[in-house]
Amino acid sequence: MRLGDELSHRNIGVPLHAPLTNSTSTLVNHHITMAFTNVFLAPSFALHAGRVSDPRSIPLLSPPSDVVFLSSTSFSKDKNFIFASAYNVNAVGSASLKSSDNPDSVPMPIVLIDQDSDSEATIVQLSFGDRLGALLDTMKALKDLGLDVSKGTVSTEGLVKQTKFFITQSNTGRKVEDPDMLERIRLTIINNLLKYHPESSELLAMGEVFGIKSPKKKCNEDIKTHIQVKEDGPKRSLLCIETADKPGLLVEIIRVIADVNIDVESAEIDTEGLVAKDKFHVSYGGAALNSSMSQVLVNCLRYYLRTPDTDIDSY
């Protein structure tokens, strides 16, 4: 039996994301009973069987608990391009970096976590029009997670000021390797945006529960999910996911990828307002994905990322 056929006949269970519940605004101790090894740094990153227990250390929010990470994952490369959408409508357009001509309009909040550009540090780029200051409180909140944070360049494009941070683990001096910690970084930054710039709540998924003004768009209704697998050389493929943002999304996506034994080599985690636009370099057995493996991965992700009104039979 061929590799693609064998995987297609596997019974792959992809549990749905647990619903978000209101939590207190106090910090809850974060316990991880199984560390991840070589995540995003090694040529191929293996997720060993383990359990994340109560990863709820982000103020106001509780990323999903009891997330099980299974085995390793990988893609095989044969000039493939797989595109899947949970909806038969156009994709959500990319958020513009340019602010509206109206100075009173709320600019688009953007949080970009880059694991690709620097081998030594995790790069985080943050922008919210021209409204961000020195971000000392955000840097302190990240340091409270056990991270070393150094402020990099501050650039301006039109009316948008972009601030870049370089983040490493305090205990190792290396870039962040744990997907759960990457999600905590993302949620910590968004939480600080809500705290010090409450007007951002109407453009952030977390604003639905914790903001002064809920988003006009409903994440489960107005934001469409799109998944692509593209060729990216002989040894890896590029997985692109665009979907509604929610707490714990990154951790759950990586768990789904691991469930079908695919390796994640690096990632770019981009949150543009209510929309998550994530890219993962993935491989299978040291090679890029073939069409069969690509389709297995796409189907599993579509199942997890579907909204309640999506027709299951379409899968």
N, C-alpha and C positions, 0 to 999 in steps of 0.2 A: 504494500500500500504506500502511495506517495505521501510525502510530508503534509502537503495541503489537504489531501483526503483524510489522513489520520486526524488532523486537528479539527477538520470539519465535523467528524463523527464524535468528537469529545463532548461530554456533557459539561458545558461551561455554565456555571451559575454566577449570575451577576446580580447581587442583591441591590435593591433600590436604596437610594440615599434616605437615611432616617430624617424625618421632618425636623425642622429647626424649632426649638422651644425657647421660651423666654428664660434668660438666666440672669443672675445677679451681676452687678457691675464690679464686684470685687474680684481680685485675682484668686484663682484656684490653683493649687499646686499641680504641676505638670509631671506626670509619671510615664515614662516609656519603658516597657519591660523588655523590649528587644530592639537593639540598635541596628540601623541599616549600614551595610558596608559598601564602600566604593560607589556611593550614589553620586551620579553626575560627574565623577572625577575619573573613574577607571574607564578604559575603552569600552567595557560593557558592564552594566551595573546590575548586580544580582540582589534581588530582594529575598531574604530568607524568611521562612515561616516565623511569624512573630505576631504580637498583638499590641496595638496601641491602646492603652487604657486611660480613659478620661483625659484626652488632650485638650483641656479646657482652661488654658492659662491666659487666653486673650481677654482683656476687659470687655464686658458686655456680651461677648459671644462665646459659644461653645461649639467648636468644630466637632464633627461626629466622633463618638467614642466607639471602642471595640471594633476597630477597623483591622481586618486580617490581611496581611500581605503574604502572598504565596509565591514560591519558587522564583524563577527568573524568566525574563521575556526576551524576545528577539524577532527581527524582521529579515526576510531574504529578498534580494534586489534583482529585478528583471525588467527594467524600464516600464514600471507600472504607474498608473495614475488612477486612484480610486477616489470617487467623490460620493458622498452621501449626505442627504439632508432629511431631517425629520419632518420637513414641510415642503410643499410645492410652491414656495414663494421666494422672492429675492432675498439674498443675504443682507444682513444688517451692514450698512456702510461703515467704513473705518471712521473713527472719531478724528475730526480735524484738529490739528494742533493750533489752529488760529482761533482766537476768541471772536465772539460776535462783535459787530460794530457798536452794539448797544453796551455801554459800560456797566449797566445795571444787570445784564444777563449773567447767569451763573456759568462759569467756564467748565470745560470737561475735566474732571479729575482723572489722572492717568498714573498708574503704578506699574512700572516695568521691572521685572526681575530677570537679569541676564546671567545665565550660567555658561554661555558660550564664549564670550569675548575675552575673558581673563582666566588663565589657568590657576591663579593664586587666590583670587577673591571673587565673591559674589557681588555683582554690580546691581544696584537698585537706582532707578531713575524715577523721579517724582515731579509732576507738574500739576498746577491748578491755576491756569491763567497767569496773572502777575500778582497773585494774592499771597504767595508763600513767603515767609520771612526767613530767618536764620535756621529754622527747624531744629532748634536746640532741644525742645521737648520730644520731638520724634527721635532724635539721636539718643537721648537718655532712655526712652522707652525700649529702643532696640538693644542698648547696652544692658538693660535689666533682663534681657533674655539670655545673657551670657555671651554676648557678641562684642567684638571690637569693631567700631564704626569710625571711619574717617571720611570727611567730606571732600568730595572731589570737585569737579568743575561745575560752574553755574553758567549756563548759556541762555541766550535769549533768541527766540524765533518769533518775530512779530511782537505780539503782546503776551506771548507765553514764555515764562521763565522755567527752565528745566534744571533741576538740581540732581547731581549724581553722588551716590554714596558707594564706598567700597567696604564690604563687610566680610569679616573672617571670624572663625570660632576662637573664643578667648583661650580655650584649653589646648588647642592644637596650632593655632595660627594659620589654619587652612580655610579654604572657602567652605561654605555651608554644604553639608552632604546629605542631610536628612530632609526628605520631602515634607515631613510634618513641621520641621522648623522653618522651612521655606514658606509654608502656609501661615505659620505664626507671624513671620516677618510681614507678609502681605496684609494680614488682618490687623496687625498692630499699627501699621502705617495708615490704613483706612480708618481705624478707630480714632487715631489722632486727628485725621482730617475732619471727622464728624465732631470731635470735641472742640477744636480750635477754629474750624470753619463750618459751623452748623448748616450754612446755606448749601453745602455740598450734598446734603442728605437726599435732595430730590434727584440726584444723579448717581446714587450709589445703592446697591442692593441692600446693604445694611441699614440704609435710611428708612426702609419699610417698617422696621421695628424700633430702631433707636434714634431716628432723626426727627427734627422739628417739622419736616415736611416730607411726606412720602413721595416716591417717584411717580410720575404720571404714567410711565410705562409699567406694566405688570410683567415681571420676569418670566412667569410661566405661560403668559399669553401672547405678549407682544414681541418677544425676542426669539428669533429662530435659531435652531441648532444646525450647524454645518460641520461635516467632518471630511477631511481630505487626507489621502496618503499619496505622496509624490516621490518620484525617484530622486535620489541625492547621492549618486555615485554607486559603485559596486558593493560597498560594504555597509551601507545604511540607507534608510528611507526617512522621509520627513513627514511626520504626522501633524496636521494642522487642525485645531479644534476651535470653533467659535460657538459660544453658547451663553446662556444667562449665567451671570455670576451668582455664587452663593458660598457661604462659609464652608470650608472643608472640601471644596471642589477639587483642588490640586491633589490632595491625598487620595481621594476616591478615584480620580482618573488614573493615577499611577497604580492603584490596587487592581483596577480592571485590566490595565496593560499587563501587569504581573500575572494575572490569572490565566492568560493565554501564552505565558512563557516568552514574553518579548522583553528585550533589554533596552532600557533607556540610557543613552549615552550622554545627552545634554538636553537642556531645555531653555526656553524663553517664555516667561510667564507674564502676560500683558493683561492688565485690567484697565479697560477704558470705560469708565462710568459703570453702567449696568452690565456691560458685556465682557466676558473673559475670552481672550484671544491667545491661546497657548500653542506653542510649537515644541515638538519633541523629536530629537534625532533618535531613531530606533533601529534595532537590528535583530536578526534571528540567527543564532549559530554563527555569528561573525559576518553575516551577509545581509543584504537588503531583503525586504519582503517580496515574495512572489504574489501573484494575484489572489491565490487561495488564502494565504495567511493574511493578506491585507483585508480581504472581505470578512474573515473571522473577527479581526480586531474592530473593524468598522461596525459590524453588527452588534458586538458586545457593547461598544461605546454608545451606539444609538439606543440600545435598550436601557442603559443606565441614564442617559441624558434626556430621554423622552419626557414630555410633560404629561399630566394626567389625561388630557384629552387626545393624546396621540393614539392612533389605532395600532394595537399590538400585532394584529394580523398582517400589517404591512411589513413586518420583519420576517 
